[in-house]
């Protein structure tokens, strides 16, 4: 999963049924999810709404990285993507709870062969594109083929692809005659996947945007982001990059084929250039009663957090603890010595960084992006203080006699003050180590493109929102610190560019190792722990999001994975 940023992998969700009367009268303003702690209880704003119609205004501080499902590793795109594309399986949310996989385009979550190497999916009958053409297995296969063209789609998700027995396939463009033999389409409704090794969580991988169908004759490569062909309940009516996006109903979407999306509003209107401070003020003041935001932490500014308890606001706050963690990625190709990276980690005042995020109302400090709810989890024992206090004397001692960079860059997305302010804390902390940190603002829509390029900063924030299966160690550990598809270098989502001959080799071999999820989870956890102890990343904050909505908004829940209002079920009184 990254957010508002990169999803390094899609988290898995639980479907929610909208029940009750169409209006909110007589219902509680918010429902608390069971099993949550007081600090992280999930609140859903006016659930049970079922009336269709109306328009929702989505206020955002920046454009989407992309709308192309084949080039998307971002939670915001995955969230809005629920409206205009469908995948074989789907991640559905229940507020405050880890998600699960449900069938989407497929009739079920797949049938596996006795040896675990073949998965077969059957498409639902009657599914169509926005132009009325039936969606076929060939369209699903072509959508997958595009994601192998990493020279074109630099942000294409790779978790599914790395599990397939795809040989050296490089996509449909370089060699149009090449065949992706790992995916077969014996008829128009059947998709068959051939894996290198058994992968028990493969139904979760089938929920990744790789499996969104793309009609071959509509593929405009990088321009496809301007009008991805809809297979969902909405389609693009207009898109003015960096300014606005409007989604309207897809007349060929049949709700009888789609039990997961309520598709209540008639339209979604996105404003893509409103500052976060303005969004925060407008939502708190209820200036637009039909408004929501997808921005991280509901675009709330730290100074606005006290207003969440106001009588006119508190019943309009959707909230919950997320599966999302922020970390600092240290460029291991620039900061090569693990002791130097450890010294940087020990010198950080993570308590102050949490304050920049808004304090405990907005998150909690973590020691690892993994957690003890994952199958086979082994505790990660870092030497950073769990309470976030710096250990400056220990940091200085580590640097004695070392040669290390005296100047480092800290890159941050320029759409949120918390990111810049985190950089300021890092800058101040590292002065004590004799390191000058230069802050480098990066336009938010380009942030993760820069992190994946040769212009990446020496230190940068990354967000991770859980793997394709959030209970699986592999689908988090592998993308964050694992190697590339052939095991020769750092992986696609590995923004610290961590690569160790022994640990990375062990991770690569684990991809082809059989065993139960518990057994493999323990092995992945152990290898990830070895990597983590060399400090390629510094764990920061697990997010708790509060997102204020307009007073006409209904069914507003914060997705455990999305970190923002779940667009698949939201409605609006009109």
Secondary structure as UniProt FT lines:
FT   TURN            25..26
FT   STRAND          30..32
FT   TURN            34..35
FT   TURN            38..40
FT   STRAND          43..45
FT   STRAND          55..59
FT   HELIX           69..71
FT   HELIX           75..84
FT   STRAND          89..94
FT   TURN            95..96
FT   STRAND          97..103
FT   STRAND          111..112
FT   TURN            114..115
FT   STRAND          118..123
FT   TURN            125..126
FT   TURN            130..131
FT   HELIX           137..146
FT   TURN            147..148
FT   TURN            150..152
FT   TURN            154..155
FT   HELIX           159..163
FT   TURN            167..168
FT   TURN            172..177
FT   TURN            181..182
FT   STRAND          183..187
FT   TURN            188..189
FT   STRAND          190..195
FT   TURN            200..201
FT   HELIX           202..205
FT   TURN            206..207
FT   HELIX           209..211
FT   HELIX           216..218
FT   HELIX           221..226
FT   STRAND          234..240
FT   TURN            241..243
FT   STRAND          244..249
FT   TURN            251..252
FT   HELIX           255..257
FT   STRAND          267..271
FT   HELIX           276..284
FT   TURN            285..286
FT   TURN            289..290
FT   STRAND          291..293
FT   HELIX           296..299
FT   HELIX           302..309
FT   TURN            311..313
FT   HELIX           314..316
FT   STRAND          317..330
FT   TURN            332..334
FT   HELIX           338..347
FT   HELIX           350..356
FT   TURN            357..358
FT   HELIX           359..362
FT   STRAND          363..365
FT   TURN            372..373
FT   TURN            386..387
FT   HELIX           392..399
FT   TURN            400..401
FT   STRAND          407..413
FT   TURN            414..415
FT   HELIX           417..431
FT   TURN            432..434
FT   STRAND          436..442
FT   HELIX           444..446
FT   HELIX           447..451
FT   TURN            454..455
FT   STRAND          459..464
FT   TURN            470..471
FT   HELIX           474..481
FT   TURN            485..486
FT   TURN            492..493
FT   TURN            495..496
FT   HELIX           501..510
FT   TURN            511..512
FT   HELIX           517..532
FT   TURN            533..535
FT   STRAND          537..548
FT   TURN            551..552
FT   STRAND          553..554
FT   TURN            560..562
FT   TURN            567..569
FT   STRAND          571..572
//
